[in-house]
Amino acid sequence: MRLELLCAAGLLVGCGDDSAAPDAAPDAHPDASADAPLDAAADSALPSCDPAAILDLDGRASEDGGVKEALYMGTTRGAARELEPPPGCTIGAGGAPERVHHFTAPSSERVRVLASTDENGTDPNFDTVVYVRTACRDPATVVACNDDALEPGPRPLGSRAAGEVAGGTELYVVVDGVDAFAFGAYALRLWARPALPDGAPCDPTGATNVCRGTSICSRAGGTPHCAPGTAPTLGAVDAQILENGRSVRVVLAGGDVDGDAVATHVDALDASGMLLAAAERPLPTAALGQVSFGPLIAFAQDGFLDTISATQLRVWLLDAAGLTSVQLTRPLFPVALRHLGETCDPAGLSDMCQGELACTGAGAACAVAGATASACAAAPTITGSMQLAGTLNPGAGTFELACAYARGFDDRVWHIQLATPADLSATTDVAATSANLDTALALRRICTDPASQLACSDNIDSGNPRSRIALGNLAPGDYFLIVDGSRAGGGLVATGAFGLSIQITPR
């Protein structure tokens, strides 16, 4: 299956270039910033494109019948921070350390090369970006780039970049990270296969060969052979902002006569139409292999609007051959939120229940889930200032906080009773909290009703992923304080030990 969708969509410069440009130009995006927290010092690291720093994989590769493969286990920790992915490949801020690998395409006339970190040996928390160049120092020679893999694999934060080159082309494969906090152990698999012209017999599985360009291995007429593919079609599109104001999803309908639509491409645009960021995500399982599908959620990205001020999205579909549908541009608008007891869409496409409320029952209304009611009933009671400790475990939680970067992480809740009017403050910014734990913190008046929220805090500031809330002159009564995991990725985790400091000052 073709995975080099950015190349086929014409978003990258130099795709499929047969000849390497002179390796003399400086890299377009030098990074001279200080090392990220928790990273080993890289001040004395060799430049990434220094011959002594480049890892040659040809000696490790096996080759059989024109298929060449290599696997390398390494780490980017402590490496130089000089190279950056090409524009449009990732929405990450860049600045990560990177490693460069040399790999020569086998001698077939045309060759498709796949570079993957979506492998078991990659650190599950390492959000990689992989890109391939024909000249290490020249970003204009990029052949392929990918942030998150478009097919299911063992590492959701891994990447798979694929592109087509002439046989014998020398390639420089870069394993990078999405931002300055993204580094660690990786497994890099390189796999090269002959790319065949139209009419040639082909392997439908893609294991021993693929078809060139945008052609597919067609079974029409009997023997599988390379033939021009059919572009996917795109129907209705909705671009929605979720409750936290920064996560985005796209609901669409579409199809493909060949049944090989594989991904959704999204460009984030400002009001003038300027491109701010781009991303691609694989289509959900329900759409794969279908000639028509949807409406369904075809794209979802937590924190998509964190660092950009997008007002609209440009959307199109891509298929396994790299063919694209028409492009549709739609304004971004907040998804309709339904509150406790209100009628809702059971599919969750046109609206969403607030927080952790579930759209259930014969009348399809937003209701409190049983797990939420149980957690609230069992919440420990607090009547005065204290320091607490706890752990956010792997797996889904009970509550969904409006300010959290992402949904679905573990949480803890406490019942606070105020006998008299009081000021209340709470923070996870204490020594017991894991150094890279990203928390969210909220105070509600009614435990099971997200609409009763009085305060919500994600990050204290851009460099501190812990949380803090403060409210003055609260009335006597019952309150519920919730600690939630907020983000996993980019060097941060949503699970681990935390401390919680609660200060209650009677008025």
C-alpha positions in Angstrom: 0.0 0.0 0.0 1.3 3.4 -0.9 2.0 5.5 2.2 3.8 8.5 0.7 0.7 10.6 0.5 2.2 14.0 1.1 4.5 13.4 -1.9 1.7 12.3 -4.2 -0.4 15.3 -3.1 2.3 17.7 -4.3 2.9 19.1 -0.8 6.6 18.4 -0.7 9.4 19.6 -2.9 11.7 17.2 -4.8 9.4 14.1 -4.6 10.7 11.3 -6.8 13.8 13.2 -7.8 16.1 10.9 -9.7 19.4 12.7 -8.9 20.8 14.0 -5.7 21.5 17.7 -5.5 25.0 18.9 -4.4 25.2 18.3 -0.6 26.5 21.8 0.1 23.6 24.0 1.0 23.0 24.7 4.8 19.8 23.2 6.2 16.8 25.5 5.9 15.7 25.2 9.6 18.8 25.4 11.9 18.0 24.8 15.5 20.4 26.5 17.9 18.2 26.4 21.0 19.3 24.9 24.3 18.7 21.3 25.0 15.2 20.3 26.0 14.6 19.3 29.7 15.6 15.7 30.4 17.8 15.4 27.3 21.4 14.6 27.5 23.7 17.6 26.5 24.1 17.9 22.8 26.4 20.8 22.7 29.4 18.6 21.8 27.4 16.3 19.5 28.7 15.9 15.9 26.7 17.7 13.3 23.9 15.5 12.0 25.3 15.4 8.5 28.9 14.9 9.5 30.1 11.6 7.8 31.2 10.3 11.2 27.7 10.9 12.6 25.7 9.3 9.7 24.7 5.7 10.3 25.3 3.6 7.3 22.7 0.8 6.9 23.7 -0.7 3.6 26.0 -3.1 5.5 23.1 -4.2 7.7 20.7 -4.7 4.8 19.5 -8.0 3.2 18.5 -8.1 -0.4 16.5 -10.7 -2.3 14.8 -10.4 -5.7 15.1 -6.7 -5.8 13.6 -6.3 -2.3 16.1 -4.7 0.2 15.5 -4.4 3.9 17.4 -3.1 7.0 16.5 -2.7 10.7 18.4 -0.4 13.0 17.9 0.2 16.7 19.1 3.5 18.1 18.3 6.6 20.1 18.1 10.3 19.3 19.0 11.3 22.9 22.0 13.6 23.0 22.1 14.0 19.2 22.5 17.3 17.4 19.4 19.5 16.7 20.1 20.9 13.2 17.6 19.4 10.7 13.9 20.0 10.5 11.0 18.3 8.6 9.7 20.1 5.5 6.8 22.5 5.8 3.4 20.7 5.8 4.7 17.4 7.2 3.9 18.0 10.9 2.2 20.4 13.2 5.0 20.0 15.7 7.1 22.9 16.8 10.4 21.2 15.8 13.7 21.6 17.6 14.2 17.9 18.4 17.5 16.0 18.2 17.8 13.8 15.1 19.8 10.9 13.7 20.7 10.5 10.0 21.0 7.1 8.3 22.4 6.3 4.8 20.7 3.8 2.6 21.2 3.0 -1.1 18.1 2.0 -3.2 18.5 -1.3 -5.0 19.3 -1.5 -8.7 15.8 -1.8 -10.2 14.8 0.9 -12.7 12.4 2.5 -10.2 12.2 1.8 -6.5 9.7 2.6 -3.8 11.4 3.0 -0.4 9.5 2.8 3.0 11.1 4.2 6.2 9.2 3.3 9.4 9.6 3.9 13.1 6.2 2.3 13.7 8.0 -0.6 15.2 8.0 -2.4 18.5 11.5 -1.2 19.3 10.4 2.5 19.3 9.7 4.1 22.7 5.9 4.3 23.0 6.2 7.9 24.2 8.5 9.0 21.4 6.5 11.0 18.9 8.7 10.6 15.8 8.9 12.4 12.4 10.7 10.5 9.6 11.9 12.1 6.4 14.0 11.0 3.4 16.4 13.2 1.4 18.8 12.6 -1.4 21.3 15.1 0.0 21.7 15.3 3.8 22.1 19.0 4.1 19.7 20.1 1.4 16.0 20.2 2.4 15.0 20.8 -1.2 15.8 17.2 -2.0 13.2 15.7 0.3 11.6 12.5 -1.2 9.1 11.7 1.6 8.1 12.8 5.1 5.6 11.5 7.6 4.6 12.5 11.2 2.1 9.9 12.3 1.7 6.6 10.4 -1.4 6.3 8.3 -1.9 2.6 8.9 -2.5 0.8 12.2 0.8 -0.4 13.8 2.4 -1.1 17.2 3.4 2.5 17.8 0.7 5.1 17.2 3.3 7.9 17.6 5.5 6.2 15.0 6.0 7.3 11.4 6.1 5.7 7.9 7.5 7.8 5.1 7.6 6.3 1.6 8.7 7.6 -1.8 9.8 6.6 -5.3 13.3 7.1 -6.6 15.6 5.8 -9.4 17.4 2.5 -8.6 20.8 3.1 -7.0 19.9 6.5 -5.5 21.7 7.3 -2.2 19.2 8.3 0.5 19.5 10.0 3.8 16.8 8.9 6.2 16.3 11.2 9.2 14.6 10.1 12.5 13.4 13.3 14.2 10.8 14.4 16.8 7.8 16.6 16.7 9.1 19.1 19.2 12.0 19.8 21.6 10.7 17.3 24.1 10.4 14.4 21.6 13.5 12.1 21.7 14.4 8.6 22.8 14.9 5.1 21.6 13.7 4.1 18.1 13.6 1.2 15.7 14.0 2.2 12.1 13.0 -0.3 9.4 13.9 0.5 5.7 12.2 -1.5 3.0 12.8 -1.0 -0.8 10.8 -2.7 -3.5 10.8 -2.5 -7.4 8.2 0.0 -8.7 6.7 -1.4 -11.9 5.2 0.4 -15.0 1.6 0.1 -16.2 0.8 -3.3 -17.7 3.4 -5.2 -15.8 2.3 -8.2 -13.7 2.3 -7.2 -10.0 2.0 -8.5 -6.5 -1.4 -7.5 -5.0 0.0 -7.7 -1.5 2.8 -5.3 -2.3 5.3 -7.6 -0.5 7.6 -8.1 -3.5 6.8 -5.1 -5.8 4.5 -2.1 -6.2 3.2 0.0 -9.1 4.8 3.3 -10.1 3.4 6.7 -9.4 -0.4 6.7 -8.8 -1.1 3.3 -10.5 -2.5 0.4 -8.6 -2.2 -3.4 -8.8 -5.5 -4.1 -10.5 -7.2 -7.5 -10.7 -9.5 -6.4 -13.5 -9.3 -8.9 -16.4 -7.7 -11.7 -14.5 -3.9 -11.5 -13.9 -3.0 -8.7 -11.4 -1.3 -5.9 -13.4 -0.3 -2.3 -12.9 -3.0 0.1 -14.1 -4.1 3.7 -13.5 -6.1 4.1 -10.3 -9.3 6.1 -9.7 -9.3 9.1 -7.4 -11.4 9.1 -4.2 -14.5 11.3 -3.9 -15.4 13.6 -1.1 -18.9 14.5 0.0 -20.2 16.6 2.9 -17.5 18.0 5.4 -17.9 19.5 8.8 -14.9 21.0 10.7 -15.5 21.1 14.4 -13.7 22.5 17.5 -14.2 20.4 20.6 -15.1 21.5 24.1 -11.5 22.4 25.1 -11.3 25.0 22.4 -8.2 23.6 20.8 -8.9 20.0 19.7 -10.3 19.5 16.2 -12.2 16.8 14.3 -13.6 16.4 10.8 -16.8 14.6 10.0 -17.2 13.7 6.3 -18.6 11.2 3.8 -16.8 9.9 0.7 -15.8 6.9 -1.3 -13.5 5.4 -3.9 -14.4 3.2 -6.9 -11.2 1.2 -6.2 -12.0 0.8 -2.5 -8.5 2.0 -1.6 -9.1 5.4 0.1 -6.8 5.4 3.1 -6.4 8.8 4.6 -7.7 12.3 5.2 -5.5 15.3 4.6 -6.3 18.5 6.6 -4.8 22.0 6.0 -5.3 24.6 8.8 -5.9 28.0 7.3 -6.2 31.5 8.7 -9.0 33.9 7.7 -7.0 35.0 4.6 -6.4 31.4 3.4 -2.8 31.2 4.5 -1.6 27.7 5.3 -0.7 27.4 9.0 -0.3 23.7 9.5 -1.0 20.4 7.7 -1.7 16.9 9.0 -2.9 13.5 7.7 -4.7 10.7 9.5 -5.7 7.2 8.4 -9.4 6.6 7.7 -11.2 4.6 10.3 -11.7 0.9 9.8 -15.3 1.3 8.7 -14.2 3.2 5.6 -11.3 0.9 4.5 -12.0 -1.1 1.4 -15.4 0.6 0.9 -16.6 2.2 -2.3 -18.6 4.6 -0.2 -18.6 5.5 3.5 -19.8 8.0 6.1 -20.6 10.3 7.5 -18.0 9.4 10.1 -15.2 11.0 12.1 -12.3 10.9 9.6 -9.8 13.2 11.4 -9.3 14.0 15.1 -6.4 15.9 16.5 -5.9 16.9 20.2 -4.4 20.3 20.6 -4.5 21.1 16.9 -5.2 24.8 17.7 -2.7 25.1 20.5 -0.1 27.2 18.7 -2.0 28.4 15.6 -5.0 30.7 15.0 -6.8 28.7 12.3 -10.4 29.7 11.3 -11.0 27.2 8.5 -9.8 23.8 7.3 -9.1 22.6 3.8 -9.9 18.9 3.5 -9.3 16.1 0.9 -9.1 12.3 0.8 -6.1 10.3 -0.4 -6.0 6.7 -1.7 -3.3 4.0 -1.5 -2.0 5.1 -4.9 -1.6 8.7 -3.8 -4.5 10.0 -5.8 -6.5 12.8 -4.2 -10.2 13.9 -4.2 -11.4 17.4 -4.7 -10.5 19.8 -1.9 -13.2 21.4 0.2 -12.7 24.3 2.6 -15.0 24.7 5.6 -15.1 27.1 8.5 -14.1 25.8 11.9 -17.0 26.0 14.4 -17.5 24.7 18.0 -19.3 21.4 18.1 -22.8 21.7 19.6 -22.6 20.7 23.3 -25.6 19.0 24.9 -26.1 19.2 28.7 -27.4 16.7 31.2 -30.9 15.5 30.2 -30.8 17.2 26.7 -31.5 15.2 23.5 -28.3 14.2 21.7 -27.0 12.5 18.5 -26.2 8.8 19.5 -23.5 8.7 16.9 -21.9 11.9 18.3 -21.4 13.4 14.8 -23.6 16.5 14.9 -23.2 17.2 18.6 -21.5 15.8 21.8 -22.6 15.5 25.4 -20.6 17.8 27.7 -17.7 16.3 29.5 -18.1 12.6 30.3 -21.8 12.5 29.9 -23.0 9.7 27.6 -25.7 9.9 25.0 -27.8 6.8 25.9 -31.3 5.5 26.4 -34.3 5.1 24.1 -34.7 8.9 23.9 -31.0 9.5 23.3 -30.4 12.0 26.0 -27.1 13.0 27.8 -26.9 11.0 31.0 -24.5 10.2 33.9 -22.6 7.0 33.4 -22.7 4.5 36.2 -19.0 4.7 36.7 -19.2 8.4 37.3 -21.9 8.1 39.9 -19.9 5.4 41.7 -16.7 7.5 41.7 -18.5 10.5 43.0 -20.1 8.5 45.8 -16.8 7.0 46.8 -14.9 10.3 46.7 -12.9 10.9 50.0 -14.1 13.9 52.0 -11.8 16.9 52.8 -12.7 19.7 55.2 -9.4 21.6 55.6 -6.1 22.3 54.0 -3.9 19.3 53.3 -1.3 17.7 51.0 -2.3 14.5 49.2 -0.5 12.0 46.9 -1.9 9.7 44.3 -1.3 7.9 41.0 -2.9 8.3 37.6 -2.9 4.8 36.1 -2.8 3.6 32.5 -6.3 3.1 31.0 -9.4 5.2 30.6 -10.7 7.5 33.4 -14.2 8.5 34.6 -14.2 12.3 34.1 -13.5 14.5 31.1 -12.4 18.0 32.0 -13.2 20.9 29.7 -9.6 22.3 29.7 -7.7 19.1 29.2 -5.5 18.7 26.2 -6.9 15.3 25.4 -9.7 13.0 26.5 -9.6 9.5 27.9 -7.0 9.5 30.7 -7.3 8.3 34.3 -8.5 10.7 37.0 -9.1 11.1 40.8 -11.9 13.0 42.6 -12.2 14.4 46.2 -15.3 15.8 48.0 -14.6 19.1 49.7 -17.0 20.4 52.4 -16.9 24.0 53.4 -18.6 24.8 56.7 -18.2 28.6 56.3 -17.3 30.9 53.3 -13.7 30.3 52.3 -11.0 30.9 49.7 -9.8 27.7 48.0 -6.7 27.0 46.0 -5.3 23.7 44.7 -2.3 22.7 42.7 -0.4 19.7 41.4 2.8 21.8 41.2 4.4 20.1 44.1 7.5 17.9 44.4 5.5 14.6 44.5 4.2 15.1 40.9 6.2 13.3 38.3 8.6 15.6 36.4 6.9 15.2 33.0 3.3 14.5 34.2 0.8 16.7 32.4 -2.3 17.2 34.6 -5.6 19.0 34.4 -7.4 20.2 37.5 -11.1 21.3 37.9 -13.6 22.2 40.6 -17.3 21.4 40.3 -20.2 22.1 42.5 -22.1 19.0 41.4 -19.8 16.0 40.9 -21.8 14.3 38.1 -22.6 17.5 36.2 -19.8 19.0 34.0 -21.9 22.2 33.6 -21.4 22.9 37.3 -17.7 23.5 36.8 -16.3 26.6 38.6 -12.7 26.5 37.5 -10.4 24.4 35.2 -6.7 24.5 34.7 -4.4 22.6 32.4 -0.9 24.0 32.2 0.3 26.7 34.7 2.4 28.2 31.8 4.0 27.1 28.6 6.9 25.5 30.4 5.0 23.9 33.3 2.4 21.1 32.5 1.2 21.0 36.1 -2.1 22.7 37.2 -3.3 25.4 39.6 -6.8 26.8 40.4 -7.7 29.5 42.9 -11.2 30.8 43.9 -12.2 33.4 46.4 -15.1 33.6 48.9 -16.8 30.3 48.0 -20.2 29.8 49.7 -20.5 27.0 52.3 -21.4 23.6 50.8 -20.2 20.7 48.8 -17.5 20.9 46.0 -15.7 18.3 44.0 -12.0 18.6 43.0 -10.9 16.4 40.1 -7.3 15.7 38.9 -7.1 14.3 35.4 -4.3 13.2 33.0 -4.1 15.8 30.2 -1.5 14.8 27.5 0.7 11.9 26.5 3.4 12.7 23.8 5.9 15.3 23.0 8.0 14.3 26.1 4.9 14.4 28.4 2.9 11.6 30.0 -0.6 11.4 31.4 0.1 8.7 33.9 2.2 8.5 37.0 2.6 9.7 40.6 1.2 13.1 41.5 1.0 15.4 44.6 -1.9 17.7 45.3 -1.8 20.6 47.6 -5.2 22.0 48.8 -5.4 25.3 50.7 -8.7 26.3 52.4 -8.8 29.7 54.1 -12.0 30.6 56.0 -13.1 34.2 55.3 
